[in-house]
């Protein structure tokens, strides 16, 4: 058995990757310094897509205003609301297919959600769809569905305690009627679990584009203490709870990033109570498919998952640190089949990679950091592109932010046996690739537990994937 980190450097050429020769093709969608409505962009935030693949985001302007950008064009600036005063604004937002938008600024000094229809909800006002006498205390993390419907997390109290929050509630605003409903609140029964008060509803929840699938993270009053109350549920069914078995020899510890598509397939990241070297995970439909220290992309994944996204073609994108043997670097991955992330995930771009943004084949910008902050840090539409917020440095050592777009729609590996081009076809090239990987003890052939050991289990896993064929 050899050290997997040492093998990773050798295996780089054997693992399918969208990044090649250290120079990665990319398009700059927006950049710090771009001119917008008589000002310039001072700071960017995470990109979000609508059902058409158009990119929306909140841009911070140098003059202090916020601009809502849709496909690179300003469709609203915060001074458009005058005489009402909008200041600040979270990075999390949403855009619809007809130019609708929602974001979370301060409205005349109070926390709010605001959109193309004007003020939607504000704090220290009677709580929407709630017991009379209660106020809303905050509004945060707004998202939007393609039809213009939107949802966000809010707080409530009985009006006697200022703006302190006693309970949380998730609101959904119907685009057609404009009506706002509470769709998850403290005290609700979800599959036999009771949503806890105070901060019992997590901010990392997701709703599918068609508005029919709901993925919740909340604390369960009935679980018996904080060590076992974290709950993951889809629609009205509890999927997993903190302290419950993962099915892989350890227990769920917490749940973090989430996303769900129209078919009800979903991704969630988090931690187990296993050893800290292997506790971080990505799960697909409730089953852990990738763990910290697993082989992927010519190295091993390490640290924390920063973002996950799944689209309606059942493709996935995620940000995780990748260690090629020289230390971990934040990396954007794309998987052509979310149901088989280990077998189809490819590296798109990593910190340290050089971007070609003008199509001349030469490096123009070096990636210095990913900016996956509050809310989803990557958003994957169905158009063959993925968009992400990056810090970069040009050849004159000038550092700035960009929204970068990468093409990921090409054919990638269809399963774990598809290790050689042409991808999507299982042939002798894949057999040769596996044999070379097995003899060289590289991650390309390390397909089954125990990982780090090349044995009959890996051979059997290859044969099963190869004979199973591409979908």
Buried (B, 14 or more C-beta within 10 A) or exposed (E): EEEBBEBBBBBBEBBBBBBEEEBBBBBBBBBBEBEBBEBBBBBBBBBBBBBBBBBBBBBBBEEEBBBBBBBBEBBBBBBBBEEEEBEBBBBBBBBBBEBBBBBBBBBEEBBBBBBBBEBBBBBBEEBBEBEEEBBBBBBBBBBBBBBBBBBBBBBBBEBEEEBEBBBBBBBBBBBEEEEBBBBBBBEBEBBEBBBBBEBBBBBBBBBBBBBEBBBBBBBBBEBEEEEBBBBBBBBEEBBBBBBBEBEBEBBBBBBBBBBBBBBBBBBBBBBBBBEEEBBBBBBBBBEBBBBBBBBBBBBBBBBBBBBBBBBBBBBBBBBBBBBBBEEBBBBBBBBBBBBBBBBBBBBBBBBBBBBBBEEEEEBBBBBBBBBBBBBBBBBBBBBBBBBBBBBBBBEEEEEBBBBBBBBBBEEBBBBBBBBBBEBBBBEEBBBEBBEBBBEBBBBBBBBBEEBBEBEEBBBEBBEBBBEEEBE
